[in-house]
C-alpha cells in the first residue's frame, strides 16, 4: 500500500520539477527574445573625467597655497602664489629700458627733422652760388670783374654742390632710421615695449589661477618649494563633466552602435540610483594595444586572450548633479542594442569646435598696454608724438 503512494508522490514531484524548469526555460526564452538579445552588460566600467594639470608658467619660489585637497575652486581664483622679488626687478628694468628707447628714438626723429631743414638750406645756398657764378661769367672777358672774384664764385659753387651732397646723404642716413615708422611703431620702441609687456605678464603669472571650476586633487606643491614650468603643482577635476568607459569583450560588440541608450548604476549608491547615458564612441584600439608593454603575439607559445575594447558613454548632467560621481568609481553598464542603425565609428566633422577651453591666460596681459602708453607719454611730448605721426617723409 505504501509503495504505490510513494511512487505517485515521486511522479508528482518530478512532474512539478520538470514543469517548473520548462516554465523557467520559457520565461528565459521570452526574456531573451524580447530583451536579452538586445542588451550588452559589463561590470568592467569606470568613471572617467578631465584631470586639469596645473603648472607654473614661470619659475619661482612658492610663498602661498590658497587651496587644499578636496576643496572646490572657481575659475580664475588664485590657487598658488610665487615670490615676486625677481619679476619686480625685471619689470622695473624693462620699464626703464622702454623710457630710454623712447628718448633715443625721439633724438633720431629730431635729427632727421633737423637734417631735412638743413638740406633745404643747402639747396638754397647752391641756388645762390649758381646765380652768383652765372652773373659773373659774362663779366670776365670784358674785365668788369677780377679773375680772383670769378674764381671765388666758382669755388663757392663747387663747395655748395659738395655741401648739398654731404647733407643729403646725412639726411638719407637719418631718414633710414625713422622712415615708415612713428614713435610708437619704431622697432627700438616696439622691442622695448614687448619686453615690458613680457615682464608685466611674468609678474602676473606669479599668481597661479585655476583654469576651470573643479576640485583640488593630487597636490604636490609645498610652501618654499622651488618650481619651474615642468613641475606639476596639483590637479583640478571638474566633476560636472564625467563619462564612463565600459570595457566590453570583443565578442559582445557586434551590435553596439553610437547613439544607443545606456543604463548604469554605481557601487557607491547601489541599485536605488540609476544613471542614463548614450554611447558616444568606441575606442580605436583595445586596452592591451595601448598599454606600456603591448603583448607580443608572434611567439611560439601563444594563447588566445579575448580582448576588451573601451566604449565611451556620456552621462546625463542633471543626474550627475543630483548624485555626484568621482573619477575611478566602478559602474555596472547595460547597453540597449534594439536600434542597430547607428555607426560603429564616429564620422568626421566638417569643422572642429573647442570642446574644452579657458580664457584666464589672455587676461594676464590686461593692463600691459596701458603701462606701455603711460611710459611712452612720460618720456616724449604728446604734441611731438602727434606731429611725428602726421609727418610725411
Helices and strands as residue ranges (DSSP letters): H 2-34, G 36-38, E 39-55, E 60-65, E 72-73, E 78-82, H 85-137, H 147-176, H 187-204, E 207-209, E 214-217, E 226-227, E 232-249, G 250-252, E 261-266, G 270-272, E 275-282, E 308-315, H 317-322, E 330-336, G 362-365, H 368-378, H 382-390
